[in-house]
Amino acid sequence: MAEVFLKTLPFFALIGLGWIAAATRFFPQAGAAWLTRFVFYFALSAMLFRFASGLDLAALFDGRFVLAYLAGSSLVWAVGMAVARARGLPTAEAAMEAQCCMTGNTGFLGVPMLVVLLGERAVGPILMVLTIDMLVFSTLITLIVHASRNGGLRLAAVIPVLRGIAANPMILSMVAGLGWSWFHLPMPAPAAEFLLLLGAAATPGALFAIGASLAGRRLKRMAASGWLSLAKLVLHPAAVGVAAWAFAVQPFAAGVMVAAAALPVAGNVYILAEHFNVAQQRVSTTILISTAVSILTIPLVMVLIA
């Protein structure tokens, strides 16, 4: 446990450094927003393209893996929705809480950290988790909020959602990389060096940006946020682990899936909450709590899956 904790500590130390820099106002909040934009559109996209371009597309897709992750995550989503509705919350707020229960920070934290901890074999499973989260659950929450506010779902609401997914730089970079791999295109040495150099900025940049963005958050709505953090850090990896066992997912891929499920709540959930003006404070506090507590829970999960 101590050895695993020490391996994960540098990643959380970078998050802490970002938090200190922003909390002391040495690094302004506007700077955190621009750093996040750089990582999202450039550094992380370069890293994802480089990883995807080296994958075998035929070997990447595993139906049992997809079904297991969907089953475990959907169960946790449904539990989160049911608990919120039982507390009398409207549909849009309940769906946003359900999203907190199973959407992990796979892009900014999972890709850089889990690849280092588990090796490049983990790239394929991590990209599958990232793709399912964005294509299935981000679409689901958007459609539910639109339907709850407009008395039903209209085609005019679906088209912008699909357009937004298609324009997501993480999706575009993964699709482009897989296409490169599919056609067995050679990677010129200068291009490979460029992607390696730009992609190397993704890990420190993303972790620093996470910490800087957390500095502006305040702890409110602690009871609800505590439950949502518990669901994300404990219930989600447990449900995904049981589903992986039930669907007989290959052990290494199952371990990566559980590790990805153990990640804290993703910042893009707050972006959705802010965009739709739904439960922003609850989501913000949940991101802060789950990220802080994951310093201890992620090493524990890594030990258990080992």
Secondary structure, 3 states (H helix, E strand, C coil): CHHHHHHHHHHHHHHHHHHHHHHCCCCCHHHHHHHHHHHHHHHHHHHHHHHHHCCCHHHHCCHHHHHHHHHHHHHHHHHHHHHHHHCCCCHHHHHHHHHHHHCECHHHHHHHHHHHHHCHHHHHHHHHHHHHHHHHHHHHHHHHHHHHHHCCCCHHHHHHHHHHHHCCHHHHHHHHHHHHHHCCCCCCHHHHHHHHHHHCCHHHHHHHHHHHHHCCCCCCCHHHHHHHHHHHHHHHHHHHHHHHHHCCCCHHHHHHHHHHHCCCECHHHHHHHHHHCCCHHHHHHHHHHHHHHHHHHHHHHHHHHC
